Amino acid sequence: MRLLMVSQTYVPYLNEGGRPAVVFGLSRRLVASGHQVTVLTSSLTRPFHRFRDQRDGVGAVYLAYVARHRAVTLNPGLLGFCRRSLRDFDVVHVHGLYDLFGPIVAAFCRQRGVPYVVEPMGMYRPIVRSVRGKRIYHALLGRRFIEAAARIVATSEAERAQLLAGGLADSRVVVRANGIDLIEFENLPERGRFRAANRIDRNARLILFVGRIARVKGLDLLIEALRGLAPDVHLAIVGPSDGDGTLEEIERAQREGPLAGRIVSAGPLYGQRKLEAFVDADLLVLPSRNENFGLAAAEAVAAGLPVVLTEGCGIAPRLRDRAALVVPFDAEALRAALCRVLGDENLRATLIAGGRAVTAELSWDRPVAEMERIYREARE
């Protein structure tokens, strides 16, 4: 099949969450399965330039923009691309909401009879930042854009339930989990590099968080839980700031009170440097209020880490009692789980062994097969 992936953000731009990594991971596996894949995106790493690129057989068209707010851009070339090239594709796959790429491409798809699927990526419910603006988006653009899709892709049963609660038809909402590239975890770096770079004592017990520094990620809950842990327990936070004030709260905790000197904000890390953080940590925690999947948890399991998750993470049912402890969104429950994993070597060994058993299920193999089925259904 000739597939067009539409994504406001795409590699090498990685500063706005996991969408670029998911789009690239899925696309290159689809190419390996014999499909022709092109990604349509914005030139966020080269402002005001239109260019093409190819990575691992995945072609990409980066459209120049004339205006930008955060990662959302205004791209005049989008209309021309749709007029000239949209009929060249069998199916269009739109990733994410709250930008102009999806609604505009979808409108052309409807005009030209090209089927499209929408993957909201956890964005469907407007629950954080600019909630009023997101509701206006749904009223003016989003509702028609989503309801006319041949299929809506959820990455977990929890996200599917949210979509159905939002009034979308049960017959069109399908579940396809995310995956990770297991090859990246076959040769892990030596221990000690991340701790040395961030001046963390090698004997300290280290909790790791990987993700956007945002309120929805539950970092305020994590800070509260950390206050009740032993002084030798440190927290490393890896990820970009979402700009919602959460980073400033963390910086205050770094400077003041019982957590001073026990929290490190390492900023966003990718590739080998992120693997170094996984290797040096004692566990990964994902305390999210709401998380459609939780890719960092899958990566941590593949790197051999035990995991603590809140129930709001879509990946939780897949890891529960196998590679992770899953707790309610509650500071005491989170603190108790962290204490158990840090203090009980038998439990740690059980979760790590369970992680090794579940790792094969976290690859892209099954999601790609499910995605191929979804594309075939969309064309019928």
Secondary structure, DSSP 8 states (H G I E B T S, - for coil): -EEEEEESS-TT--TT-SHHHHHHHHHHHHHHTT-EEEEEEE-TTSTT--EEEEETTEEEEEE--SEEETTEEE-THHHHHHHHHGGG-SEEEEE-SSSSHHHHHHHHHHHHT--EEEE-TT-SS--SSSHHHHHHHIIIIIHHHHHT-SEEEESSHHHHHHHHHTT--GGGEEE----B-GGGGSS---TTHHHHHTT--TTSEEEEEES-BSGGGTHHHHHHHHTTS-TTEEEEEES-B-SSSHHHHHHHHHHSGGGTTSEEEEE---THHHHHHHHH-SEEEE--S-BSS-HHHHHHHHTT--EEEETTBTTHHHHBTTTEEEE-S-HHHHHHHHHHHHH-HHHHHHHHHHHHHHHGGGBSHHHHHHHHHHHHHHH-
